[in-house]
Amino acid sequence: MDYRNILVIKLSAIGDVIHALPAVHALRQSYPDARITWIVEKPSYDLLNNNPDIDQIMIFEKPKFKTLSGLWHNAPELSRLLKSNRFDLAIDFQGLFKSAAISLLSGTAQRIGYCDMRELSQTISRPICGEHSKGHVVERYLDVIRGLTGRISEIRFPIHITTEEIEQAIKIAQEAGLAAKTPYVILAPGTNWRTKCWPTEHYAALSDQLHQAGFGAVLVGGPGDKPLAQDIQNRSQTKPIDLTGKTSLKQLAYMIKESVAFVGGDTGPMHLSVAVNTPAVALFGPTDPARNGPYYGHNTILRPQRPCINCWRRKCEHICLADIQPQTVFEAVIGLIRND
């Protein structure tokens, strides 16, 4: 079927939005003349801005819909906005109740999604499950496009960083103390689960080892990661550069792109490193790298030797990633740099 006006629903989180980029790029390759609209929550908007695969970005203002009262007052206006676009296909890559509601409110009769849909979203949109239904989430999303078109000609993570964003990123880094032409490693200590965090004392030890080896260490993350960054700096003999909370997502993408390596857990910046082809040392414990790990590129995955890995627990009395020693991570980083 020749779709002309397509709604893509992938609201959050940052890593999940990055995972959906190849599917939307493949969608554009298959339907070059279609109008593609992506609805997303505000924190991830910056990743999609200036993307040539997307004609329109709509912001889903999640705080307005958190209560029954908010839903009652705001759903009619959202429905009017969606229906005014006259979509002939809605693709739900979120697979949750909120995305199912958006798909239904769009008014289109053609609604599809991917194979892991939950919260009854699979009753609103038809799940498309391909041969990668148990594989990496990027491939699960791509299977939806394969179900529409039969093939994928190219897999890309389009993130367009403007000249202005590059200049701003350079200025921010220099003001924070990063000397020009210094080879540096990005450290991303924050995650949205406590169980996915590598201890701050380990990051501090790694930072000192990198400094001794002639590399800068640059801390990144959102404003909520500032306490972690401060603790790492307090524990370090040579304080790493702190860019936590200082960059936009695409300024961060540029800083990661220009680094020699990345270290972090299963979080947005790690997936951003994959998108910009920076080698990553990815630290995994409660989540499964076969599903959520670095999708491609020259990377190293480190995991603790525990029988409970892949537990998918957000809270636990044990922080299993603490078993991964700084020396092990340092050697992995050096190995990536030498082989890059």
LUMTITOR-779464 format. One line per 5 residues: number of its first residue (from 1); for each residue x, z, y of N, C-alpha, C. Coordinates in steps of 0.1 Angstrom, whole numbers, plus 5000, padded with zeros to 4 digits. Example, Ala and Ser with C-alpha at 12.3 -4.5 7.8 and 13.67 -1.06 7.14 Angstrom:
REM residues 2
1) 5132:5078:4943:5123:5078:4955:5132:5078:4967; 5128:5071:4978:5137:5071:4989:5129:5079:5000
***
This chain:
REM residues 340
1) 5008:5000:4988:5000:5000:5000:5009:5000:5012; 5005:4993:5023:5013:4991:5035:5008:5002:5045; 5014:5013:5045:5010:5024:5055:5016:5021:5068; 5008:5023:5079:5012:5020:5092:5014:5032:5101; 5008:5043:5097:5009:5055:5106:5010:5068:5097
6) 5022:5073:5096:5025:5083:5086:5028:5097:5092; 5022:5107:5087:5024:5121:5091:5033:5128:5081; 5045:5133:5085:5054:5141:5077:5052:5156:5081; 5050:5164:5071:5048:5178:5073:5060:5186:5067; 5069:5191:5075:5080:5199:5070:5083:5208:5082
11) 5078:5221:5081:5077:5229:5093:5090:5238:5095; 5095:5243:5084:5107:5252:5084:5112:5253:5070; 5123:5261:5067:5133:5266:5076:5143:5255:5079; 5153:5259:5086:5163:5249:5091:5169:5241:5079; 5173:5249:5068:5179:5242:5057:5169:5233:5050
16) 5156:5237:5049:5146:5229:5043:5143:5216:5051; 5144:5217:5064:5142:5205:5072:5153:5196:5070; 5165:5201:5069:5177:5192:5066:5175:5185:5052; 5170:5193:5043:5168:5187:5029:5158:5175:5029; 5149:5175:5039:5139:5165:5039:5143:5152:5047
21) 5154:5153:5054:5159:5142:5062:5161:5129:5054; 5168:5130:5042:5170:5118:5034:5157:5111:5030; 5146:5119:5027:5134:5114:5022:5127:5106:5034; 5128:5112:5046:5122:5105:5057:5130:5092:5061; 5143:5093:5059:5151:5081:5062:5147:5070:5052
26) 5145:5074:5039:5141:5064:5029:5127:5059:5032; 5119:5067:5037:5105:5063:5041:5106:5052:5052; 5115:5055:5062:5117:5045:5073:5122:5032:5067; 5131:5032:5057:5137:5020:5052:5126:5012:5044; 5117:5019:5038:5106:5012:5031:5095:5007:5040
31) 5093:5015:5051:5082:5011:5060:5088:5010:5074; 5096:4999:5077:5103:4998:5090:5093:4997:5102; 5081:4992:5100:5072:4990:5111:5062:5001:5112; 5062:5011:5104:5053:5022:5105:5056:5031:5116; 5046:5038:5121:5048:5049:5131:5049:5062:5123
36) 5061:5068:5124:5063:5081:5116:5063:5093:5126; 5054:5102:5123:5053:5114:5131:5057:5126:5122; 5066:5135:5127:5070:5147:5119:5065:5159:5127; 5057:5168:5120:5053:5180:5126:5062:5191:5121; 5068:5200:5130:5078:5209:5127:5076:5221:5136
41) 5081:5233:5132:5081:5244:5140:5093:5244:5150; 5091:5250:5161:5100:5249:5173:5115:5252:5169; 5119:5262:5161:5133:5264:5158:5140:5252:5152; 5133:5243:5146:5140:5232:5139:5138:5219:5147; 5132:5219:5158:5129:5207:5166:5142:5200:5170
46) 5152:5207:5174:5165:5201:5179:5171:5192:5168; 5169:5196:5155:5175:5188:5145:5169:5174:5144; 5157:5172:5148:5150:5160:5147:5150:5151:5160; 5154:5157:5171:5153:5150:5183:5163:5139:5183; 5159:5127:5188:5167:5115:5189:5170:5109:5175
51) 5162:5113:5165:5164:5107:5152:5157:5093:5152; 5164:5082:5149:5158:5069:5149:5148:5067:5139; 5147:5075:5129:5137:5074:5118:5123:5079:5122; 5123:5087:5133:5111:5094:5137:5106:5089:5151; 5093:5085:5151:5087:5080:5164:5082:5091:5172
56) 5077:5101:5166:5071:5112:5174:5073:5125:5167; 5076:5136:5174:5078:5149:5169:5067:5158:5175; 5059:5164:5166:5049:5174:5170:5053:5188:5167; 5051:5197:5176:5055:5211:5174:5043:5219:5169; 5045:5225:5158:5035:5235:5152:5039:5249:5157
61) 5030:5254:5166:5033:5267:5172:5028:5278:5163; 5036:5282:5154:5032:5291:5143:5026:5304:5148; 5032:5310:5159:5027:5323:5164:5012:5323:5167; 5007:5311:5171:4993:5310:5175:4984:5311:5163; 4989:5309:5151:4981:5308:5139:4983:5320:5129
66) 4990:5330:5134:4993:5341:5125:4981:5350:5121; 4971:5351:5130:4960:5359:5128:4947:5350:5125; 4937:5356:5119:4924:5349:5117:4918:5345:5131; 4920:5354:5141:4915:5350:5154:4922:5338:5160; 4936:5339:5158:4944:5327:5163:4940:5314:5156
71) 4938:5315:5143:4935:5304:5135:4921:5298:5140; 4912:5307:5142:4898:5303:5146:4899:5296:5160; 4907:5301:5169:4907:5296:5183:4916:5283:5184; 4926:5282:5176:4936:5271:5178:4934:5259:5168; 4928:5262:5156:4927:5251:5147:4919:5239:5152
76) 4908:5241:5159:4900:5229:5164:4909:5220:5173; 4917:5226:5182:4925:5218:5190:4936:5210:5183; 4942:5217:5173:4952:5211:5164:4946:5199:5157; 4934:5201:5151:4927:5191:5144:4924:5179:5153; 4919:5181:5165:4917:5170:5174:4929:5162:5177
81) 4940:5169:5179:4953:5163:5182:4958:5154:5170; 4957:5160:5158:4961:5153:5146:4952:5140:5144; 4939:5142:5145:4930:5131:5142:4931:5120:5152; 4935:5124:5165:4936:5113:5175:4948:5104:5172; 4957:5107:5163:4968:5098:5159:4963:5089:5148
86) 4952:5091:5142:4947:5082:5131:4957:5079:5120; 4962:5090:5114:4972:5088:5103:4965:5082:5091; 4972:5073:5084:4967:5068:5072:4974:5073:5059; 4984:5082:5062:4990:5089:5051:4997:5102:5056; 4995:5113:5049:5001:5126:5052:5010:5130:5040
91) 5022:5133:5043:5032:5137:5032:5035:5152:5035; 5032:5161:5026:5034:5175:5027:5047:5179:5019; 5058:5180:5026:5070:5185:5020:5072:5200:5020; 5062:5207:5026:5063:5222:5027:5056:5228:5015; 5045:5223:5011:5038:5228:4999:5033:5242:4999
96) 5028:5246:5011:5023:5260:5013:5009:5259:5019; 5002:5270:5021:4989:5270:5026:4988:5264:5040; 4998:5268:5049:4998:5264:5063:5000:5249:5064; 5009:5243:5055:5011:5228:5056:4999:5221:5050; 4993:5227:5040:4980:5221:5034:4969:5221:5044
101) 4968:5231:5052:4958:5231:5063:4960:5220:5073; 4973:5218:5076:4977:5207:5086:4973:5194:5080; 4976:5192:5067:4973:5179:5060:4958:5177:5060; 4951:5187:5058:4936:5185:5057:4931:5183:5071; 4936:5190:5081:4931:5188:5095:4935:5174:5101
106) 4945:5168:5095:4949:5155:5100:4938:5144:5098; 4929:5147:5089:4917:5138:5087:4920:5126:5078; 4932:5124:5073:4935:5113:5065:4931:5116:5050; 4926:5106:5044:4922:5107:5030:4934:5106:5020; 4945:5100:5025:4956:5098:5016:4966:5110:5019
111) 4967:5119:5010:4975:5131:5012:4984:5133:4999; 4997:5133:5001:5006:5136:4989:5016:5146:4992; 5022:5152:4982:5032:5162:4983:5042:5161:4972; 5051:5171:4971:5061:5171:4961:5058:5181:4950; 5066:5182:4940:5062:5188:4927:5061:5203:4927
116) 5067:5210:4938:5067:5224:4938:5056:5231:4947; 5046:5224:4949:5035:5229:4958:5029:5242:4953; 5026:5251:4963:5021:5264:4960:5009:5267:4969; 5004:5279:4967:4993:5285:4975:4981:5275:4977; 4978:5269:4966:4967:5259:4965:4969:5247:4973
121) 4981:5245:4978:4983:5232:4986:4982:5220:4976; 4985:5222:4963:4984:5211:4954:4969:5206:4952; 4960:5214:4957:4946:5210:4956:4942:5202:4968; 4950:5202:4978:4947:5195:4991:4955:5181:4991; 4967:5182:4986:4975:5170:4986:4979:5167:4971
126) 4981:5155:4967:4984:5151:4954:4999:5152:4951; 5004:5161:4943:5018:5162:4940:5024:5150:4933; 5035:5146:4937:5042:5135:4931:5054:5141:4924; 5055:5141:4911:5066:5147:4904:5074:5136:4896; 5086:5134:4900:5094:5123:4894:5104:5129:4884
131) 5114:5121:4881:5124:5125:4870:5133:5137:4875; 5133:5140:4888:5141:5151:4893:5133:5163:4896; 5122:5165:4889:5113:5176:4892:5119:5190:4890; 5130:5190:4882:5137:5203:4880:5151:5202:4886; 5153:5192:4894:5167:5190:4900:5168:5196:4914
136) 5177:5190:4922:5180:5195:4935:5167:5191:4944; 5165:5200:4954:5153:5199:4962:5153:5186:4970; 5165:5181:4974:5166:5168:4981:5160:5157:4972; 5164:5157:4959:5159:5147:4950:5144:5149:4947; 5139:5161:4947:5125:5163:4946:5117:5156:4957
141) 5122:5158:4969:5116:5151:4980:5117:5136:4979; 5129:5131:4975:5131:5117:4974:5122:5111:4963; 5119:5119:4953:5109:5114:4943:5096:5111:4948; 5092:5118:4959:5079:5114:4965:5079:5100:4971; 5091:5097:4977:5092:5083:4983:5093:5073:4972
146) 5100:5077:4961:5101:5068:4950:5087:5065:4944; 5079:5075:4944:5065:5074:4939:5057:5064:4948; 5061:5063:4961:5054:5054:4970:5060:5040:4968; 5073:5039:4968:5079:5026:4969:5086:5021:4957; 5089:5030:4947:5096:5026:4935:5111:5027:4935
151) 5117:5028:4947:5131:5029:4947:5136:5035:4960; 5149:5039:4960:5156:5044:4972:5168:5036:4974; 5169:5029:4985:5181:5020:4988:5193:5027:4994; 5190:5039:5001:5201:5045:5008:5198:5060:5010; 5207:5069:5008:5205:5083:5010:5214:5088:5021
156) 5208:5092:5032:5215:5096:5044:5208:5108:5050; 5216:5116:5058:5211:5128:5066:5213:5124:5080; 5203:5117:5086:5205:5113:5100:5204:5125:5110; 5215:5128:5117:5214:5138:5127:5222:5132:5139; 5215:5129:5150:5221:5122:5161:5225:5132:5172
161) 5238:5133:5173:5244:5142:5183:5248:5134:5196; 5242:5137:5207:5245:5129:5219:5258:5133:5225; 5263:5124:5234:5276:5127:5241:5274:5140:5249; 5263:5142:5255:5261:5154:5263:5262:5167:5254; 5256:5166:5242:5256:5177:5233:5271:5180:5229
166) 5278:5170:5226:5292:5171:5223:5300:5178:5234; 5298:5173:5246:5305:5179:5257:5302:5194:5259; 5289:5197:5258:5285:5211:5259:5291:5220:5248; 5291:5214:5236:5297:5222:5225:5312:5225:5227; 5319:5215:5232:5333:5217:5235:5335:5227:5246
171) 5327:5227:5256:5328:5236:5267:5325:5250:5262; 5315:5252:5254:5311:5265:5249:5322:5271:5240; 5328:5262:5232:5339:5267:5223:5351:5271:5231; 5355:5263:5241:5367:5266:5249:5365:5279:5257; 5353:5281:5262:5350:5293:5270:5350:5305:5261
176) 5347:5303:5248:5348:5315:5238:5362:5317:5234; 5371:5309:5237:5385:5311:5234:5391:5302:5223; 5384:5291:5219:5390:5282:5209:5399:5272:5216; 5411:5272:5213:5421:5263:5220:5419:5249:5214; 5421:5239:5223:5420:5225:5219:5429:5222:5208
181) 5424:5213:5199:5432:5208:5188:5436:5219:5177; 5430:5231:5178:5432:5241:5168:5424:5238:5156; 5430:5236:5144:5422:5234:5132:5415:5247:5129; 5402:5246:5126:5394:5259:5124:5385:5257:5113; 5381:5269:5107:5372:5270:5096:5359:5277:5102
186) 5348:5272:5099:5335:5278:5103:5331:5289:5093; 5327:5301:5098:5322:5311:5090:5308:5315:5094; 5299:5314:5085:5284:5316:5088:5280:5328:5080; 5280:5341:5085:5277:5353:5078:5263:5355:5076; 5254:5350:5084:5240:5353:5084:5232:5345:5074
191) 5222:5351:5068:5212:5344:5060:5198:5351:5062; 5188:5345:5057:5175:5351:5059:5171:5361:5048; 5180:5362:5038:5179:5372:5028:5191:5381:5028; 5189:5394:5027:5201:5403:5026:5209:5400:5013; 5202:5396:5003:5209:5394:4990:5218:5381:4990
196) 5216:5373:5000:5224:5360:5001:5236:5362:5010; 5238:5374:5015:5249:5377:5025:5262:5381:5017; 5273:5375:5021:5286:5380:5017:5290:5391:5027; 5296:5402:5022:5299:5414:5031:5307:5410:5043; 5304:5417:5054:5312:5415:5066:5327:5418:5065
201) 5330:5428:5057:5344:5432:5055:5352:5421:5047; 5345:5413:5039:5351:5402:5032:5353:5390:5042; 5344:5388:5051:5346:5378:5061:5357:5382:5070; 5358:5394:5074:5369:5399:5082:5383:5396:5075; 5384:5400:5063:5396:5398:5055:5399:5383:5054
206) 5389:5375:5052:5391:5360:5051:5396:5355:5065; 5390:5360:5075:5394:5355:5089:5409:5358:5091; 5413:5370:5087:5427:5374:5089:5437:5365:5081; 5432:5362:5069:5440:5353:5060:5441:5339:5066; 5430:5334:5071:5430:5321:5078:5440:5320:5090
211) 5439:5331:5098:5448:5332:5109:5463:5331:5105; 5466:5339:5095:5480:5339:5090:5484:5326:5085; 5475:5318:5080:5478:5304:5074:5478:5294:5085; 5475:5297:5098:5475:5288:5109:5462:5282:5112; 5451:5287:5108:5438:5282:5111:5430:5292:5119
216) 5422:5286:5128:5413:5295:5136:5400:5298:5127; 5394:5309:5130:5381:5312:5123:5370:5313:5134; 5359:5306:5132:5348:5305:5142:5335:5310:5135; 5330:5321:5141:5317:5326:5136:5306:5319:5142; 5296:5315:5134:5284:5309:5139:5271:5315:5134
221) 5260:5312:5140:5247:5317:5136:5238:5319:5147; 5226:5324:5144:5216:5325:5155:5217:5339:5162; 5210:5341:5172:5211:5354:5180:5209:5366:5171; 5201:5365:5160:5199:5377:5151:5211:5380:5143; 5221:5371:5143:5233:5373:5135:5244:5380:5143
226) 5241:5383:5156:5252:5389:5165:5257:5403:5159; 5249:5412:5153:5255:5424:5148:5265:5421:5136; 5262:5411:5128:5271:5408:5117:5284:5403:5123; 5283:5394:5133:5295:5389:5140:5304:5400:5146; 5297:5409:5153:5304:5420:5159:5311:5429:5149
231) 5304:5431:5138:5311:5439:5127:5323:5432:5122; 5322:5419:5120:5334:5412:5115:5345:5412:5125; 5342:5411:5137:5353:5412:5148:5359:5425:5148; 5351:5436:5147:5356:5450:5147:5365:5452:5135; 5362:5446:5124:5370:5448:5112:5383:5439:5110
236) 5384:5429:5119:5394:5419:5118:5407:5423:5126; 5418:5421:5121:5431:5424:5128:5432:5413:5140; 5429:5401:5137:5429:5391:5147:5414:5386:5149; 5408:5388:5160:5394:5386:5162:5391:5371:5161; 5381:5367:5152:5377:5353:5152:5369:5349:5164
241) 5368:5337:5167:5360:5332:5178:5346:5333:5175; 5338:5339:5184:5324:5341:5181:5315:5332:5189; 5308:5322:5182:5299:5313:5188:5284:5317:5184; 5283:5329:5178:5270:5333:5174:5259:5333:5185; 5249:5326:5183:5238:5326:5193:5241:5318:5206
246) 5252:5311:5206:5256:5304:5218:5254:5289:5218; 5251:5283:5206:5249:5269:5205:5235:5265:5201; 5231:5253:5205:5219:5247:5199:5223:5242:5185; 5213:5237:5177:5215:5233:5164:5225:5221:5163; 5223:5212:5173:5231:5200:5172:5245:5202:5178
251) 5246:5212:5187:5259:5216:5192:5267:5223:5180; 5259:5231:5172:5265:5237:5160:5269:5226:5150; 5261:5216:5149:5264:5205:5140:5277:5198:5144; 5279:5197:5157:5292:5191:5161:5304:5200:5158; 5302:5213:5160:5313:5222:5158:5316:5222:5143
256) 5306:5222:5134:5309:5221:5120:5315:5208:5116; 5311:5197:5122:5316:5184:5119:5331:5183:5122; 5335:5190:5133:5349:5189:5137:5358:5200:5130; 5352:5208:5122:5360:5219:5115:5367:5213:5103; 5376:5220:5098:5383:5216:5085:5376:5220:5073
261) 5367:5231:5074:5360:5236:5063:5349:5245:5067; 5340:5248:5059:5329:5257:5061:5328:5268:5050; 5325:5280:5054:5322:5291:5044:5309:5298:5048; 5300:5299:5038:5288:5306:5040:5279:5306:5028; 5268:5313:5029:5259:5314:5018:5248:5303:5018
266) 5237:5305:5011:5226:5295:5010:5218:5297:5022; 5222:5289:5033:5216:5290:5046:5216:5277:5053; 5209:5276:5064:5208:5264:5072:5222:5258:5076; 5231:5266:5082:5244:5260:5085:5252:5254:5074; 5250:5260:5062:5257:5254:5050:5252:5240:5047
271) 5238:5239:5048:5233:5226:5045:5236:5216:5056; 5238:5221:5068:5242:5213:5080:5256:5208:5077; 5265:5216:5071:5278:5211:5068:5278:5200:5059; 5269:5200:5049:5268:5189:5040:5263:5176:5047; 5253:5178:5056:5248:5167:5064:5258:5160:5072
276) 5268:5167:5077:5278:5161:5086:5291:5159:5079; 5291:5161:5065:5302:5157:5056:5315:5166:5059; 5312:5179:5061:5323:5189:5062:5324:5196:5049; 5336:5197:5042:5337:5204:5030:5333:5219:5031; 5325:5223:5021:5320:5237:5022:5324:5245:5010
281) 5327:5258:5012:5328:5268:5002:5314:5275:5002; 5306:5273:4993:5292:5278:4993:5291:5290:4983; 5286:5301:4988:5286:5314:4981:5272:5316:4976; 5269:5316:4963:5256:5317:4957:5255:5328:4948; 5243:5335:4948:5240:5346:4939:5226:5346:4935
286) 5216:5350:4943:5203:5351:4939:5196:5337:4938; 5201:5327:4945:5194:5314:4944:5203:5304:4936; 5197:5294:4932:5203:5284:4922:5209:5272:4929; 5222:5271:4928:5228:5259:4935:5224:5246:4929; 5219:5246:4917:5214:5233:4911:5202:5228:4919
291) 5195:5237:4925:5183:5234:4933:5186:5234:4948; 5194:5243:4953:5196:5246:4967:5210:5244:4972; 5219:5241:4963:5233:5240:4967:5237:5228:4975; 5250:5226:4978:5254:5215:4986:5250:5202:4978; 5243:5193:4985:5237:5182:4978:5248:5171:4974
296) 5257:5169:4983:5268:5159:4979:5280:5163:4988; 5291:5156:4985:5303:5158:4993:5313:5166:4985; 5324:5169:4992:5336:5176:4986:5334:5191:4989; 5328:5198:4979:5325:5212:4981:5329:5221:4969; 5329:5234:4971:5332:5243:4960:5321:5254:4961
301) 5315:5256:4949:5305:5267:4948:5311:5278:4941; 5310:5290:4947:5315:5303:4941:5303:5312:4938; 5304:5318:4926:5293:5326:4921:5298:5339:4915; 5292:5350:4916:5296:5362:4909:5293:5361:4894; 5301:5368:4886:5299:5368:4872:5290:5379:4868
306) 5277:5377:4870:5266:5386:4867:5255:5380:4859; 5249:5387:4850:5238:5381:4842:5226:5379:4850; 5225:5385:4862:5212:5385:4869:5212:5374:4880; 5222:5365:4881:5222:5355:4891:5210:5346:4889; 5206:5339:4899:5194:5331:4900:5181:5340:4899
311) 5182:5352:4903:5171:5361:4902:5160:5359:4913; 5164:5352:4924:5155:5349:4935:5149:5361:4941; 5157:5372:4941:5152:5385:4947:5158:5386:4962; 5149:5388:4971:5153:5390:4985:5159:5404:4988; 5155:5413:4979:5160:5427:4981:5165:5432:4968
316) 5176:5439:4968:5182:5445:4956:5192:5456:4959; 5193:5465:4951:5203:5476:4953:5217:5472:4952; 5219:5460:4946:5233:5454:4944:5234:5442:4953; 5245:5441:4960:5248:5428:4967:5258:5421:4958; 5253:5412:4950:5261:5406:4939:5272:5397:4945
321) 5270:5392:4957:5281:5383:4963:5293:5392:4967; 5292:5405:4968:5303:5413:4971:5314:5412:4960; 5310:5407:4948:5320:5406:4937:5330:5394:4940; 5326:5385:4949:5335:5374:4952:5345:5379:4962; 5358:5378:4958:5368:5384:4967:5373:5375:4977
326) 5377:5380:4989:5382:5372:5000:5394:5362:4995; 5402:5367:4987:5413:5359:4982:5408:5346:4975; 5398:5348:4967:5392:5337:4959:5386:5327:4969; 5379:5331:4979:5374:5322:4989:5385:5315:4997; 5395:5323:5001:5406:5317:5009:5413:5306:5001
331) 5415:5308:4988:5421:5298:4980:5412:5286:4978; 5399:5288:4978:5390:5277:4977:5390:5269:4990; 5391:5276:5001:5391:5269:5014:5404:5260:5015; 5415:5266:5012:5428:5259:5012:5428:5247:5003; 5422:5249:4991:5421:5238:4982:5413:5226:4987
336) 5402:5229:4994:5394:5219:5000:5401:5212:5011; 5408:5219:5019:5415:5213:5031:5427:5204:5025; 5434:5208:5015:5444:5200:5010:5440:5188:5003; 5428:5188:4997:5423:5177:4990:5413:5168:4999; 5410:5172:5011:5401:5165:5019:5407:5151:5024
***
